[in-house]
Amino acid sequence: MWIYLSRKEASKFLSISIRQVDRYVSEGRIKAFKPYGGRRVLIYADSLTEENLKSPIPKFINFED
């Protein structure tokens, strides 16, 4: 089962700003999506690892491209 976090929840979990979460999403370091017809951005909790945030090429364990 997937666990999703909002941008605000993810920023609190990582102790960074919401803007920094947006940057990580745009860089591809955090996996996120917008639900159909929605404005919110939901973030996969599995992608919030220190390895993904600090490495030049993030590795996602449970995701396939």
C-alpha positions as CSV (number, residue, x, y, z in Angstrom):
1,M,0.0,0.0,0.0
2,W,1.3,3.4,-0.9
3,I,1.6,6.2,1.6
4,Y,1.2,9.7,0.4
5,L,2.2,13.0,2.0
6,S,1.3,16.6,1.2
7,R,4.1,19.1,0.5
8,K,3.7,20.6,3.9
9,E,3.9,17.2,5.7
10,A,7.0,16.2,3.6
11,S,8.7,19.5,4.5
12,K,8.0,18.9,8.2
13,F,9.3,15.4,7.9
14,L,12.5,16.5,6.2
15,S,12.9,19.7,8.3
16,I,13.1,21.8,5.1
17,S,11.0,24.5,3.5
18,I,8.0,23.8,1.2
19,R,9.9,25.6,-1.6
20,Q,12.8,23.2,-1.2
21,V,10.4,20.3,-1.5
22,D,9.2,21.8,-4.7
23,R,12.8,22.1,-6.0
24,Y,13.5,18.4,-5.2
25,V,10.3,17.4,-7.0
26,S,11.2,19.4,-10.1
27,E,14.8,17.9,-10.0
28,G,13.4,14.4,-9.8
29,R,14.8,13.6,-6.4
30,I,11.3,13.1,-4.9
31,K,8.5,11.3,-6.7
32,A,5.2,13.2,-6.6
33,F,2.0,13.5,-8.6
34,K,-1.2,15.5,-8.9
35,P,-4.4,13.6,-8.5
36,Y,-6.8,13.8,-11.5
37,G,-8.6,17.1,-11.5
38,G,-6.9,18.2,-8.3
39,R,-4.5,21.0,-7.4
40,R,-2.7,19.3,-4.6
41,V,0.7,17.6,-5.1
42,L,1.0,14.3,-3.3
43,I,4.4,12.9,-2.5
44,Y,5.3,9.2,-2.2
45,A,6.6,8.7,1.3
46,D,9.0,5.9,0.0
47,S,10.9,8.5,-2.0
48,L,11.8,10.6,1.0
49,T,15.2,9.0,1.8
50,E,18.4,10.7,2.6
51,E,20.1,8.8,-0.3
52,N,17.7,10.3,-2.8
53,L,18.1,13.8,-1.5
54,K,21.9,13.9,-1.4
55,S,23.0,11.7,-4.3
56,P,23.5,13.1,-7.8
57,I,21.2,10.4,-9.2
58,P,18.4,9.3,-6.9
59,K,17.5,5.6,-6.6
60,F,13.9,4.7,-6.1
61,I,13.4,1.3,-4.6
62,N,9.7,0.7,-5.3
63,F,9.3,2.6,-8.5
64,E,9.8,1.7,-12.2
65,D,10.2,4.2,-15.0
